[in-house]
Amino acid sequence: MMLRTLLLLLSTGLAGLPALAAAEEEAPWGRAEAEAIDYSGQKVVFDVAVDSVERMDNVLSRASFLSQVNGADPFDNAITLVLHGDEIPFFAVENFEEHEELVRRAQDLTLNGVIEFRMCREAAGFHDYEPNDIHGFVTLVPMAEAEIIRLQNKGHAYLQYR
C-alpha cells in the first residue's frame, strides 16, 4: 500500500493528492487480488443434516462446485455426502414426485464417480424408511457418525452442513 501511494504521488505530483485521498477513503486497505490455486487431490466428507429442500439444494451446489474446482477426476478426488437429518425423506422413493427435481440433480452428480451419497440407516429408520424405500444411488450405512469417522481416517476432510 505504501509503495502504491508513493508511486501515485511521484507520477501525479500534488495534483494526485485528492485522488489518492478518495481512493484511500473508499478502499483504505487497497483492493483484493484473486489467487489461482490447484485444488486437485482432495477427499471430502460432507456431514449433512438439513431441514429444507432449499438447504439441501445448497449442499448439492457446494458439492458440485467443489467437484468442478477439483477437476472432477474420480481417480484424484472423492466427495461423500453422509445424510442423517430431515433431508432423508427427500430421497425416499415414495416422495419422488414431490422432490423429483432435487433427487434427479443429486443422482446426476453421482455420474462422474466423484460424488457419492451415503445415508445413516438408523436415521432413516427414525423416519420409518428401510433401505428398499430409498433411491438406489444412495448407499445406506449403519451409522452416520461412524461412517464420517471412517472416511476421516481414510484422509477425507470434514465439512458440516446444518
N, C-alpha and C positions, 0 to 999 in steps of 0.2 A: 504494500500500500504506500509506503514511504517513497519507494522508487518511482511508482506511478505519479505521485504528487510532484516529485522533483522533476521528472521528465515533462510533465504538463506545464509546470512553471517555466522551465527552460525553453520549451517550444513556443509558448504563447506570451511570455513576459507577464507584466502586471495585468494585461488585458484578460488573461486566463483565470484570474482570481475569482471573479463572480461565477464562472462555470465550474470551477473547482469546488467552491463552497456549496453550490447547488448539488453537485454530484455527491459530495460527502454527506450532505444532509439527506439526500434521497437514499443512498446506499453507503452508510458510514463504514462498513466493513468490506466494501468492494462488492464484486459480483461473483457468484459461484461458478465453478467450472465443472464440466462433466468428465468423468474418468472412465476410460474403456478398461473393463476387467473381464478376464476369461473365467466363467463360472462352470466350466465343464468338470466332470468327475464328481458331482455331488450326489449324495444319497440323503433323502429326507423322509421323515415320518411326520405326517400331519395328525395331530391329536384333535379329532373333530367331535364336538358336541354342540350343535347349533339348534335354534328353535324356530327357524323360518326358512321358507323357500329362498327368500332374498339373501339370507346369510349363507345358505348352502351354495347358492349360485356364486356368491363372492368367493367362497372357498374354492370352487371349481375354477374360477377365473385366476386366482392366485396360483393354483397348482398348474394350470395350463401355461401361464406366463413363465413360471419357474422352469417348466419343461422346455419352453422355447428359448429362454435365456441360456439354458444349459446345452442347447444344441439338439435336444430331443433324440439323443443317441441311447438306445436301450442297452448297449454294451458298456456305456460310460456313466449312466445316470439311473437313478431309481427314486420314484416318488410314491409313497404308500400313504393312502388316506385311511385312518382307522376310525370307523364310525361307531359311536356308542352313546348317542344322545337322542334328542327328539327329532333328529333328521331320519331316523331309522324307518318310520312309516313311508317316507318319500320313495324308498327303494323296495317297497312291498308290491308284489305282483297285483294284488287287489286294488292298489291305488294308482295303477299305471295311467289310466285315463286322466286322472286329476293332475298327475305330476309328469306327464309324458315328456314335455319339453326338457325338464331338468334331468330326467333319467336318461333320455336319449343323449343329451350332452355329456353326462357322466360316462356313459358307455362308450361314446365316441373318443373320449380322452384315453381310454384304455387301448385303443387300436394300435398305437405306435410302440407299445411294450414298455413305456417309461412309467406310466401312471397305473396304479392298481388300487382297488378298493378292498378293504377288509372290514368286517363288522363283528362286533362283540356278540357272541351267541347268547350270553347271559342277558345283555341289554335288550337284544331282540326278543328274548323270552318275556322280559318285563312289558313289552309292547304286544305280547301274545303272538309272536311270529316264530315259526320254525324255519330251518334252512330252506325247505322247499317253497316257502312263502316269499322268498327274496329273489330278485332278478339274478340270473346266472353269472353275470360278470363280477358279482360280489362274492368274496370268499368269507365264510364265517369262521371265526377263531374262538377258542374257549373263553378268553378274557381280554378285553381291550388293553388294560394296563400291562398285563404280562406280554402281550404282543408288541406294545410300544417299547418295553424294556428289551425284549429280544432283538428288535430291529436296531435299537440304540447300541446294543452290544455288538452288532454287526457293522457298526460305523455310520448309521443313519443319524443325521442331526435332527433335533426335536423342534417342531413348531406347533403351537397351540392355537386352536380356533374355537372360540366360545361365542 
